[in-house]
């Protein structure tokens, strides 16, 4: 059955996330990419910046000043940028999906606290739906404006959600050990992402106070108001991927069978959740390498009976399920497309 074709545009198409959006949307049967903007590279073919798209498209970057009306507008801008022109973006497109952090919080004071700046368009925060389909699917379907979650936030929320919702774990401590690939820092080079400094490093760059803490707590406090999360983030020598190891403590007795039942209860029919817990083999638990290029979130666990500790393990590709792929999944829901459209890639092995 043919599906309606929508005109979509991408503002901020020259970064890594913009490139992933292009890669996915170019093969999506329900969209036509109308424009891809970049102020720096205006007039230059997109394949010059995204060489994997050679011979795939003849699109050129255009200036964001010349953006035309479209059905759906993706914003792939640095944090703090989309709010500056959100009135304009809302006038240009019927539906807006913002992949940055600007509209993830419901309250301006939360943005102010975690991002150390004043929110300049707080009156529309409540109009944005937080874009995690596995939790907010029905809200996303009817939404005009969606805020894509942070990459570290979404994998942590997806791991924790079944157990917080069903009161299986204690509200504190919940300690997230996040190991992050270099692409989560974006395409703009810095001293810390300079290859000689990054290569071979296992760098603890945010032991406390990670700003995705606020997102995770906001999403999960709906089910447990007293919940508190602590994050320690480490940069590791991979380009794509995030691995979270989350230390939680059981509220009472719960065996492995009970954990499986909770996971299946919440995620049995989710198209992009994979459970990974094996007794033997090389990839016994979630591994970022396995989900590279895919929209999957892998979730595994282990129980330590002596301490009543439930260790949750999650892996995603930060550029796909952590950003661009998840945004397309949201678009599919908003537009009435089958949810998996354009996102069927299962990954490759070996890599």
Secondary structure as a PSIPRED ss2 file (coil, helix, strand):
# PSIPRED VFORMAT (PSIPRED V4.0)

   1 X C   1.000  0.000  0.000
   2 X C   1.000  0.000  0.000
   3 X C   1.000  0.000  0.000
   4 X C   1.000  0.000  0.000
   5 X C   1.000  0.000  0.000
   6 X E   0.000  0.000  1.000
   7 X E   0.000  0.000  1.000
   8 X E   0.000  0.000  1.000
   9 X E   0.000  0.000  1.000
  10 X E   0.000  0.000  1.000
  11 X E   0.000  0.000  1.000
  12 X C   1.000  0.000  0.000
  13 X C   1.000  0.000  0.000
  14 X C   1.000  0.000  0.000
  15 X C   1.000  0.000  0.000
  16 X H   0.000  1.000  0.000
  17 X H   0.000  1.000  0.000
  18 X H   0.000  1.000  0.000
  19 X H   0.000  1.000  0.000
  20 X H   0.000  1.000  0.000
  21 X H   0.000  1.000  0.000
  22 X H   0.000  1.000  0.000
  23 X H   0.000  1.000  0.000
  24 X H   0.000  1.000  0.000
  25 X H   0.000  1.000  0.000
  26 X C   1.000  0.000  0.000
  27 X C   1.000  0.000  0.000
  28 X C   1.000  0.000  0.000
  29 X C   1.000  0.000  0.000
  30 X C   1.000  0.000  0.000
  31 X E   0.000  0.000  1.000
  32 X E   0.000  0.000  1.000
  33 X E   0.000  0.000  1.000
  34 X E   0.000  0.000  1.000
  35 X E   0.000  0.000  1.000
  36 X E   0.000  0.000  1.000
  37 X E   0.000  0.000  1.000
  38 X C   1.000  0.000  0.000
  39 X C   1.000  0.000  0.000
  40 X C   1.000  0.000  0.000
  41 X C   1.000  0.000  0.000
  42 X C   1.000  0.000  0.000
  43 X C   1.000  0.000  0.000
  44 X C   1.000  0.000  0.000
  45 X E   0.000  0.000  1.000
  46 X H   0.000  1.000  0.000
  47 X H   0.000  1.000  0.000
  48 X H   0.000  1.000  0.000
  49 X H   0.000  1.000  0.000
  50 X C   1.000  0.000  0.000
  51 X H   0.000  1.000  0.000
  52 X H   0.000  1.000  0.000
  53 X H   0.000  1.000  0.000
  54 X C   1.000  0.000  0.000
  55 X C   1.000  0.000  0.000
  56 X C   1.000  0.000  0.000
  57 X C   1.000  0.000  0.000
  58 X C   1.000  0.000  0.000
  59 X C   1.000  0.000  0.000
  60 X E   0.000  0.000  1.000
  61 X E   0.000  0.000  1.000
  62 X E   0.000  0.000  1.000
  63 X C   1.000  0.000  0.000
  64 X H   0.000  1.000  0.000
  65 X H   0.000  1.000  0.000
  66 X H   0.000  1.000  0.000
  67 X C   1.000  0.000  0.000
  68 X C   1.000  0.000  0.000
  69 X C   1.000  0.000  0.000
  70 X E   0.000  0.000  1.000
  71 X E   0.000  0.000  1.000
  72 X E   0.000  0.000  1.000
  73 X E   0.000  0.000  1.000
  74 X E   0.000  0.000  1.000
  75 X E   0.000  0.000  1.000
  76 X C   1.000  0.000  0.000
  77 X C   1.000  0.000  0.000
  78 X C   1.000  0.000  0.000
  79 X C   1.000  0.000  0.000
  80 X C   1.000  0.000  0.000
  81 X C   1.000  0.000  0.000
  82 X H   0.000  1.000  0.000
  83 X H   0.000  1.000  0.000
  84 X H   0.000  1.000  0.000
  85 X H   0.000  1.000  0.000
  86 X H   0.000  1.000  0.000
  87 X H   0.000  1.000  0.000
  88 X H   0.000  1.000  0.000
  89 X H   0.000  1.000  0.000
  90 X H   0.000  1.000  0.000
  91 X H   0.000  1.000  0.000
  92 X H   0.000  1.000  0.000
  93 X E   0.000  0.000  1.000
  94 X E   0.000  0.000  1.000
  95 X E   0.000  0.000  1.000
  96 X E   0.000  0.000  1.000
  97 X E   0.000  0.000  1.000
  98 X E   0.000  0.000  1.000
  99 X C   1.000  0.000  0.000
 100 X C   1.000  0.000  0.000
 101 X C   1.000  0.000  0.000
 102 X C   1.000  0.000  0.000
 103 X C   1.000  0.000  0.000
 104 X C   1.000  0.000  0.000
 105 X C   1.000  0.000  0.000
 106 X C   1.000  0.000  0.000
 107 X C   1.000  0.000  0.000
 108 X H   0.000  1.000  0.000
 109 X H   0.000  1.000  0.000
 110 X H   0.000  1.000  0.000
 111 X H   0.000  1.000  0.000
 112 X H   0.000  1.000  0.000
 113 X H   0.000  1.000  0.000
 114 X H   0.000  1.000  0.000
 115 X H   0.000  1.000  0.000
 116 X C   1.000  0.000  0.000
 117 X C   1.000  0.000  0.000
 118 X C   1.000  0.000  0.000
 119 X C   1.000  0.000  0.000
 120 X C   1.000  0.000  0.000
 121 X C   1.000  0.000  0.000
 122 X H   0.000  1.000  0.000
 123 X H   0.000  1.000  0.000
 124 X H   0.000  1.000  0.000
 125 X H   0.000  1.000  0.000
 126 X H   0.000  1.000  0.000
 127 X H   0.000  1.000  0.000
 128 X E   0.000  0.000  1.000
 129 X E   0.000  0.000  1.000
 130 X E   0.000  0.000  1.000
 131 X C   1.000  0.000  0.000
 132 X C   1.000  0.000  0.000
 133 X H   0.000  1.000  0.000
 134 X H   0.000  1.000  0.000
 135 X H   0.000  1.000  0.000
 136 X H   0.000  1.000  0.000
 137 X H   0.000  1.000  0.000
 138 X H   0.000  1.000  0.000
 139 X H   0.000  1.000  0.000
 140 X H   0.000  1.000  0.000
 141 X H   0.000  1.000  0.000
 142 X C   1.000  0.000  0.000
 143 X C   1.000  0.000  0.000
 144 X C   1.000  0.000  0.000
 145 X E   0.000  0.000  1.000
 146 X E   0.000  0.000  1.000
 147 X E   0.000  0.000  1.000
 148 X C   1.000  0.000  0.000
 149 X C   1.000  0.000  0.000
 150 X C   1.000  0.000  0.000
 151 X H   0.000  1.000  0.000
 152 X H   0.000  1.000  0.000
 153 X H   0.000  1.000  0.000
 154 X H   0.000  1.000  0.000
 155 X H   0.000  1.000  0.000
 156 X H   0.000  1.000  0.000
 157 X H   0.000  1.000  0.000
 158 X H   0.000  1.000  0.000
 159 X H   0.000  1.000  0.000
 160 X H   0.000  1.000  0.000
 161 X H   0.000  1.000  0.000
 162 X H   0.000  1.000  0.000
 163 X H   0.000  1.000  0.000
 164 X H   0.000  1.000  0.000
 165 X H   0.000  1.000  0.000
 166 X C   1.000  0.000  0.000
 167 X C   1.000  0.000  0.000
 168 X C   1.000  0.000  0.000
 169 X E   0.000  0.000  1.000
 170 X C   1.000  0.000  0.000
 171 X C   1.000  0.000  0.000
 172 X C   1.000  0.000  0.000
 173 X C   1.000  0.000  0.000
 174 X C   1.000  0.000  0.000
 175 X E   0.000  0.000  1.000
 176 X E   0.000  0.000  1.000
 177 X E   0.000  0.000  1.000
 178 X E   0.000  0.000  1.000
 179 X E   0.000  0.000  1.000
 180 X E   0.000  0.000  1.000
 181 X C   1.000  0.000  0.000
 182 X H   0.000  1.000  0.000
 183 X H   0.000  1.000  0.000
 184 X H   0.000  1.000  0.000
 185 X H   0.000  1.000  0.000
 186 X C   1.000  0.000  0.000
 187 X C   1.000  0.000  0.000
 188 X C   1.000  0.000  0.000
 189 X C   1.000  0.000  0.000
 190 X C   1.000  0.000  0.000
 191 X C   1.000  0.000  0.000
 192 X C   1.000  0.000  0.000
 193 X C   1.000  0.000  0.000
 194 X C   1.000  0.000  0.000
 195 X H   0.000  1.000  0.000
 196 X H   0.000  1.000  0.000
 197 X H   0.000  1.000  0.000
 198 X H   0.000  1.000  0.000
 199 X C   1.000  0.000  0.000
 200 X C   1.000  0.000  0.000
 201 X C   1.000  0.000  0.000
 202 X C   1.000  0.000  0.000
 203 X E   0.000  0.000  1.000
 204 X E   0.000  0.000  1.000
 205 X E   0.000  0.000  1.000
 206 X E   0.000  0.000  1.000
 207 X C   1.000  0.000  0.000
 208 X C   1.000  0.000  0.000
 209 X C   1.000  0.000  0.000
 210 X C   1.000  0.000  0.000
 211 X C   1.000  0.000  0.000
 212 X H   0.000  1.000  0.000
 213 X H   0.000  1.000  0.000
 214 X H   0.000  1.000  0.000
 215 X H   0.000  1.000  0.000
 216 X H   0.000  1.000  0.000
 217 X H   0.000  1.000  0.000
 218 X H   0.000  1.000  0.000
 219 X H   0.000  1.000  0.000
 220 X H   0.000  1.000  0.000
 221 X C   1.000  0.000  0.000
 222 X C   1.000  0.000  0.000
 223 X C   1.000  0.000  0.000
 224 X C   1.000  0.000  0.000
 225 X C   1.000  0.000  0.000
 226 X C   1.000  0.000  0.000
 227 X C   1.000  0.000  0.000
 228 X C   1.000  0.000  0.000
 229 X C   1.000  0.000  0.000
 230 X E   0.000  0.000  1.000
 231 X E   0.000  0.000  1.000
 232 X E   0.000  0.000  1.000
 233 X E   0.000  0.000  1.000
 234 X E   0.000  0.000  1.000
 235 X E   0.000  0.000  1.000
 236 X C   1.000  0.000  0.000
 237 X C   1.000  0.000  0.000
 238 X C   1.000  0.000  0.000
 239 X C   1.000  0.000  0.000
 240 X C   1.000  0.000  0.000
 241 X C   1.000  0.000  0.000
 242 X E   0.000  0.000  1.000
 243 X E   0.000  0.000  1.000
 244 X E   0.000  0.000  1.000
 245 X E   0.000  0.000  1.000
 246 X E   0.000  0.000  1.000
 247 X E   0.000  0.000  1.000
 248 X E   0.000  0.000  1.000
 249 X E   0.000  0.000  1.000
 250 X E   0.000  0.000  1.000
 251 X C   1.000  0.000  0.000
 252 X C   1.000  0.000  0.000
 253 X C   1.000  0.000  0.000
 254 X C   1.000  0.000  0.000
 255 X C   1.000  0.000  0.000
 256 X H   0.000  1.000  0.000
 257 X H   0.000  1.000  0.000
 258 X H   0.000  1.000  0.000
 259 X H   0.000  1.000  0.000
 260 X H   0.000  1.000  0.000
 261 X H   0.000  1.000  0.000
 262 X H   0.000  1.000  0.000
 263 X H   0.000  1.000  0.000
 264 X H   0.000  1.000  0.000
 265 X H   0.000  1.000  0.000
 266 X H   0.000  1.000  0.000
 267 X H   0.000  1.000  0.000
 268 X C   1.000  0.000  0.000
 269 X C   1.000  0.000  0.000
 270 X C   1.000  0.000  0.000
 271 X C   1.000  0.000  0.000
 272 X C   1.000  0.000  0.000
 273 X E   0.000  0.000  1.000
 274 X E   0.000  0.000  1.000
 275 X E   0.000  0.000  1.000
 276 X C   1.000  0.000  0.000
 277 X C   1.000  0.000  0.000
 278 X C   1.000  0.000  0.000
 279 X C   1.000  0.000  0.000
 280 X C   1.000  0.000  0.000
 281 X C   1.000  0.000  0.000
 282 X C   1.000  0.000  0.000
 283 X C   1.000  0.000  0.000
 284 X C   1.000  0.000  0.000
 285 X C   1.000  0.000  0.000
 286 X C   1.000  0.000  0.000
 287 X C   1.000  0.000  0.000
 288 X H   0.000  1.000  0.000
 289 X H   0.000  1.000  0.000
 290 X H   0.000  1.000  0.000
 291 X H   0.000  1.000  0.000
 292 X C   1.000  0.000  0.000
 293 X C   1.000  0.000  0.000
 294 X C   1.000  0.000  0.000
 295 X C   1.000  0.000  0.000
 296 X C   1.000  0.000  0.000
 297 X E   0.000  0.000  1.000
 298 X E   0.000  0.000  1.000
 299 X E   0.000  0.000  1.000
 300 X E   0.000  0.000  1.000
 301 X E   0.000  0.000  1.000
 302 X E   0.000  0.000  1.000
 303 X E   0.000  0.000  1.000
 304 X E   0.000  0.000  1.000
 305 X C   1.000  0.000  0.000
 306 X C   1.000  0.000  0.000
 307 X C   1.000  0.000  0.000
 308 X C   1.000  0.000  0.000
 309 X E   0.000  0.000  1.000
 310 X E   0.000  0.000  1.000
 311 X E   0.000  0.000  1.000
 312 X E   0.000  0.000  1.000
 313 X E   0.000  0.000  1.000
 314 X E   0.000  0.000  1.000
 315 X E   0.000  0.000  1.000
 316 X E   0.000  0.000  1.000
 317 X C   1.000  0.000  0.000
 318 X C   1.000  0.000  0.000
 319 X C   1.000  0.000  0.000
 320 X H   0.000  1.000  0.000
 321 X H   0.000  1.000  0.000
 322 X H   0.000  1.000  0.000
 323 X H   0.000  1.000  0.000
 324 X H   0.000  1.000  0.000
 325 X H   0.000  1.000  0.000
 326 X H   0.000  1.000  0.000
 327 X H   0.000  1.000  0.000
 328 X H   0.000  1.000  0.000
 329 X H   0.000  1.000  0.000
 330 X H   0.000  1.000  0.000
 331 X H   0.000  1.000  0.000
 332 X H   0.000  1.000  0.000
 333 X H   0.000  1.000  0.000
 334 X H   0.000  1.000  0.000
 335 X H   0.000  1.000  0.000
 336 X C   1.000  0.000  0.000
 337 X C   1.000  0.000  0.000
 338 X C   1.000  0.000  0.000
 339 X C   1.000  0.000  0.000
 340 X C   1.000  0.000  0.000
 341 X C   1.000  0.000  0.000
 342 X C   1.000  0.000  0.000
 343 X C   1.000  0.000  0.000
 344 X C   1.000  0.000  0.000
 345 X C   1.000  0.000  0.000
 346 X C   1.000  0.000  0.000
 347 X C   1.000  0.000  0.000
 348 X C   1.000  0.000  0.000
 349 X C   1.000  0.000  0.000
 350 X C   1.000  0.000  0.000
 351 X C   1.000  0.000  0.000
